[in-house]
Amino acid sequence: MPTPLPLEELVTLPITMGLTVSPDGEQVAYYDNRSGRMELCTLHLRTRERRQHTSGQAPATPRSAPVWSADSRELFLAWDHDGNERTALHVLSLDTGEVRALHHQPGSMDFPVHAHPDGTRLLVNSTRGGQMNIWQYDLTRSGEDAWTPLSTQPNSTQAVAYSPDGRRISLNTNESPDLRNLDGYVMNADGTGMCRVLHLQEGTRESVGHWHPDGTHLTAASDAAGHGRAGRLDLTSGEVQWFTPEGGPDDTPGRISPDGQWLSVTRNADSTLTPLLYSLDTAVPRALHLPLGLSSGTQYALGHQLLVGHTTTTTRADVLLYDLTTDTTSTLIPAEYGTLHPERFTPGQYIHYPSPSAHDPQVQVPAILYVPQGLNPADRHPALVHAHGGPTAQFFRTFDDEVQYLVSLGYTVICPNVRGSTGYGTPWRDANLRDWGGRDLQDIAAAATYLATLPHVDPARIGLYGVSYGGYLSYLAPVKHPDLFKVAIPIVGITDLHQLHTDNSRDIPQLAYYFRTMMGHPDEHAGLWRDRSAITHAANLKAHMLMLHGANDPRCPVNQARGFRDALNATGKHEGQDYEYVEFDDQGHGTADPAARIRTTRLIADYLARHL
Ligand SMILES: CSCC[C@H](NC=O)C(=O)N[C@@H](Cc1ccccc1)C(=O)O
């Protein structure tokens, strides 16, 4: 039999989040939890001196990366409380260690984007006016007077960066009635003169990003060719030079190097990521000599190095520095293992399984499959389908401590990139438009059918779990396919699309917008929305269910779980007997806090031991 991993040790191994290189390239700021909770830290890249700047003030689950001041002496931060996502701006002085809260309108979400080169202003994406829009925060003022709106668009609008001379801003929004559309814009730093600079066709998603150091070009992205392309936009001629070949791989642009020679790009293929560079002179791609596995990172450091994270399904994330002059790597922040040797972890196998239907008989779904080592071949064993969130997201071949723990308990786990996932081109990503709980759910059902064909899996003991949109599918699958799953564990999931849209429109308007881009307008598509809400079909539930939800979740509010619980009770089901229900008072939409993660994972493992 497999040997259970020690859960407490596994989950308390330190993680690093939000790494951001300073404008002078000398330091990196990040959050890590090696003290037992998330703290803001900086690391000097030459001396490797680490400094911890907070002791208890940072949120348990930071929602955005730190933003440096132009002189690399201050950090701007977005902090919330207990996962409520009402992120308020704070500024930390690296000289004095003082943390100061900036003015915040209760209820709004403020995210620092970029500090102006003159040190007087901060570019902020904020919901303080309703929809997510661009604001200027004047650091020389206080109170409401510090805030000036730079955009007042009806659709979600987000700034990327000031130009190097501080006179312009790159941003992205959609002014077309086709909600899937996205275009790139530039405006003056005072919000005047907003002008569309990148638009290929109606309905495709184009965006502009970071600036060339001489201010003449912007990085550019488009999905119009059916996959992500990276390029650069010449702001004088309006022409785009695409580096990713048409019909080629899925690329996302990063940044232009400080010497103006390279564009860093992240290539997404087969559930893995690889950074590469395009020469801005020759357009020739340059591969990096990185270890096998998943690598990501597009930020430059110390002038000629790239900051790269590296992981595999059996190795935790190391932070590396890649020297572009010598093509060599050094380890900046090594992953920690405590007493656990990486050989104790189970490698994920990259597979495809069939998900045939009358319309699409040939569909093959990519997935990562974890089969426990040392199972008794004479027995049949339980297995789990893991559904990811988003839905515009995906599973990668990275280290997943929760999956490793469940596999070490003897569960086979499949992590499918169902239709609607990113990383497999635009048609795959868009296959669940106006179809949440349709093709994606079919692929979840097909994952269970596939598991049932594995000789070591017991077809009567298949479970399903997932977080957020994965929680949505974990509620919906057992009511739409009542005989497939023995148990389901929706975590911060969705059960009622209309209620979700009402609540998101009030609390996270940019998320309500994202929701409409995918599922249309709630009134126009009311029948579809009701059919794709688990609450409508609660009476069909046969599987045993464990519902987990953070009481402060503003993204998928706790009334989603409470409503489904009430609907189950109305059909004669009983808590404790037919389902279990747990709310976490100190949590929002998931948590990075080790103690909370241990509690949740233990609840899941105990529940599975009793019911699967
Ligand atoms: C990376 S895909 C986008 C994630 C999405 N955020 C968008 O701004 C998100 O939070 N999705 C939730 C599920 C959800 C979707 C739509 C409306 C409310 C919740 C998630 O899966 O985390």
The ligand as a Tripos MOL2 file, in Angstrom:
@<TRIPOS>MOLECULE
LIG
   22    22     1     0     0
SMALL
NO_CHARGES

@<TRIPOS>ATOM
      1 C1         -8.3720   32.8020  -14.5570 C.3       1 LIG1
      2 S1        -10.0240   32.7220  -15.0980 S.3       1 LIG1
      3 C2        -10.8250   33.9590  -14.2760 C.3       1 LIG1
      4 C3        -11.0910   33.5680  -12.8930 C.3       1 LIG1
      5 C4        -12.2490   34.3380  -12.4610 C.3       1 LIG1
      6 N1        -11.8010   35.6670  -12.2430 N.am      1 LIG1
      7 C5        -12.1740   36.5900  -13.1650 C.2       1 LIG1
      8 O1        -11.9660   37.7490  -13.0350 O.2       1 LIG1
      9 C6        -12.7960   33.7060  -11.1970 C.2       1 LIG1
     10 O2        -12.6290   34.2200  -10.1170 O.2       1 LIG1
     11 N2        -13.4370   32.5770  -11.3460 N.am      1 LIG1
     12 C7        -13.9350   31.8500  -10.2220 C.3       1 LIG1
     13 C8        -15.2880   31.3050  -10.5970 C.3       1 LIG1
     14 C9        -16.2400   32.3810  -10.9410 C.ar      1 LIG1
     15 C10       -16.4840   32.6720  -12.2670 C.ar      1 LIG1
     16 C11       -17.3660   33.7060  -12.5920 C.ar      1 LIG1
     17 C12       -18.0140   34.3970  -11.5870 C.ar      1 LIG1
     18 C13       -17.7790   34.1060  -10.2500 C.ar      1 LIG1
     19 C14       -16.8980   33.0880   -9.9230 C.ar      1 LIG1
     20 C15       -12.9220   30.7640   -9.9170 C.2       1 LIG1
     21 O3        -12.9790   29.6690  -10.4920 O.co2     1 LIG1
     22 O4        -12.0130   31.0510   -9.1240 O.co2     1 LIG1
@<TRIPOS>BOND
     1     1     2 1
     2     2     3 1
     3     3     4 1
     4     4     5 1
     5     5     6 1
     6     5     9 1
     7     6     7 1
     8     7     8 2
     9     9    10 2
    10     9    11 1
    11    11    12 1
    12    12    13 1
    13    12    20 1
    14    13    14 1
    15    14    15 ar
    16    14    19 ar
    17    15    16 ar
    18    16    17 ar
    19    17    18 ar
    20    18    19 ar
    21    20    21 2
    22    20    22 1
@<TRIPOS>SUBSTRUCTURE
     1 LIG1         1 GROUP 0 **** ****
